[in-house]
Amino acid sequence: MNKTIFEGDFIRLNNPISLILRFVQDIDDCNLKHLHIDQKLKDIIYISWKRTREGWIKLNSDGACKDMGVIVGCDGLFRDSDGRWIKGYTKKIGACDALHAEMWGLYLGLDMAWREHYSHLIVESDSKILIDMISDNFKLNENIFVLVHRIQKLLKMSWNVQLNHTWREGNMSADWLANLSISTDHFNFLVLESPPNEVQRILFDDLSGACMPWNVRLAC
């Protein structure tokens, strides 16, 4: 009404409802088009734990946080090239964030591996940020430099170590142990000579090559 009164060249539409409906249809068509594109750019991959080549030992490490970082723990486990359990470890640590928990899990595992004289080691973590930081593919923050520096110092020792990122679905045994670490009532470094009963099923699934599906976005 105001445009009709104050704007002399304004022309009132004969059927504004039709125009609105057309706009709505255009928006819906646009959304469907983008949805179709997104579906094309996604694929499903199947993730599983992989055995190492003969003569190598694999370390899977992890960390866990509870109650906004008040309760934190870390862990890891070593397996031989046949996928058999060698040793594991857990430790409840002081309050920190999830990234620091992952760091502690990896650092303690590397330190233990060095002391056990494991000369050929493959390390897997489901923290892509941590792997990138250690590999100098990520800009370091001064607050976390000390622990990363300790890890890098261990990696420069006289042994063969490879760092790999894995998805959480390929790190399920370590994930279970990480939750065990935050349930303990002490802060001692606990070495596990044999796997807990509850984790044996996951170890069997890993040995069997059980896979978990994961949706990934494909690069354009």
N, C-alpha and C positions, 0 to 999 in steps of 0.2 A: 504493500500500500504506500509506504513512504517513497519508494523509488518511482511509483506512478505519479505522485504529486510533485516531487522535487527534481526529478530527472526527466526532461522533456523528450529525450531520445530513447527512453526505456520502453521496450516492447514486451508485454506480458505474454508468457508462453500459453498456447492453447491447451496443452496437456502436460503439465509439470510432472504428474505422477509417472507418466511414461518415460520421461527423461531420467527421473530418479531411478526407476527400475533398470534402465539401460546402464546407468552408472554402476549400480549394484552388480549387474551381470558382468560388466567389464572387470570389476574388482575380483569377482569369483574366478573368472577366466584367468586372470593374472596369477592368483594364488595357486590355481591348479597347474599352471605352467611351471611355476617355480617348484612346486611339490614334485612334479614329474622330473624336473632337472635334478633335484636333490636325490630322488630315488635312483636315477641313472649314475650318480656319482658315489653311490654307496655299494658296498659288497660285503659278503659274509666270509670271514676267515675262520679256520678252526685251530684253536690253540691247545697245545699240550706241552708237557715237560719233555725235554729231549735228553737222551743219554749223550755223554761225551765220547770222543774217540778214545781208543785204548791207551792207557797210561796216564790219562788225565783224571782229575777229580773236580767235581762241580760243587760250588758253594752257592746255595740260595739263601739270601738274607732278607729280612723284613723288619718293620717296626709297627707299633700299634699305640694309639692314643685313646684315652677315655676321659670323659668329663672335662672337655675343653683343654686338654693337655695337662691336667693335674695328675692323672695316672698314666704313665708311659712305660713301655717296655720294648725290647728288641730281641732278635733271635737270629738263628741261622742253622743250616744243616749241611753236612758233607756227604756226598755219595760218590761211589766209584763208577767206572765206565759201564758196569753192568746194572747200575741203578741201585746198588745195595747200600744201605745205611752204613756210614763209617762212624760219625759222631754228630752231635748237635749241641746247641747251647741256647740258653735264655738268660736274660738279665732285666730286672726291673730297674728303671733309672729315674732320676729326678724329673720334675715338671719341665716340659719343653714342647715344641711343636712336632708335627708329624715328620717333617723333613729331617730334623735333628734325630728323631728316633730311627729313621732309615739310615742316617749316617753312622750312628752308634752300632747298629746291627752289622753294617758292612765293615766298619773299622775293627770291631771285636772279632769278626770272622777272619779277616785278613791276618790280624795279629796271632790268632790261634793257629791258622794254617802255616804261618811262618815258623812258629814254635814247634809245630808237628812235622816240619820238614817236608811239606807238600811242595814238590818242585814244579809241577805243572797243574795250574789251577784255572778253571773257568768260573767266573763270578757272575751271577745273575741277580738283578734287582728289578722290582716292578716300578721303581721311581726313575722315570726318564730324566727328571731334573737332576737328580743326584748323579746319574751316569754322565750326563753332559758336563756337570760341574767338575767332576774328577778328571774328565777327558779334556778339560780346557775349552769346551764348547759353550760355556755359559759364564757370564760375567759374575765374579764372586762378590759377595757382600762381606764386609769386614767382620761382621758378627759371627760368621760361620767359617771363616777362613782357617782357623786353627785346626779344626777337626778334619777339614778337607785336606789341609797340608799334611796331617799325620797319615791319612790314607795314601796320598800321593807319594809320601816318603817311603811307605811300605812297598808300593808298587815299583819303586826304583831299585829295590834290593835284587840280589842275584837269583832270580827265579822267573818262571814263565807264567804270566797272569794275563788273562783276557777278560775284559769287561763287556757284558751284554745286558741290554734291556729286555725284559720279558713282560708280558701282560700278567695281570693278577691271576688269571686263570691258569697260567703256567707256573705259578708260584704258590700253589695252594698249601703245600706242606709247611712252607715257611710262614704263610699267613696264619695257619692254625697255631703254630708255635708262638707267634707274636701275641696272639690272644691269651695263650697260656702264660706268657711272661708277665702280663699285667695283673694276673690273678694270684700271683704269689704274695706272701706276706713278708718277704725279705728283699734285700737289694744285692744279694750275692750273685756272682757269676756262676751259673749252674751248667755243668757239662753233662750231657746226656749220652751215656755210652750205648744205650739202646733206645729205640723210638717208643714213646708212650703208646699205649694200646689204641687210643682214639685216633692217632695219626697214621696207624698202619694201613687203614683202608685207603687213605689218600696216597700213600706210598705205593700201594698195589695198583691203584688207578694210573699213577705215573708210569710204573713199569709196564702196564698193559697198553700204554699209548692212548689212554682215554682223552678225547678232545672236547673242548667247549667252544660253542659258536660265539663269534664276536662281530658286531657290525662296525665296519671301518669306512671312512670317507676316502674316496679315490682322488688322487691328484689330477687336476685338469690337464 
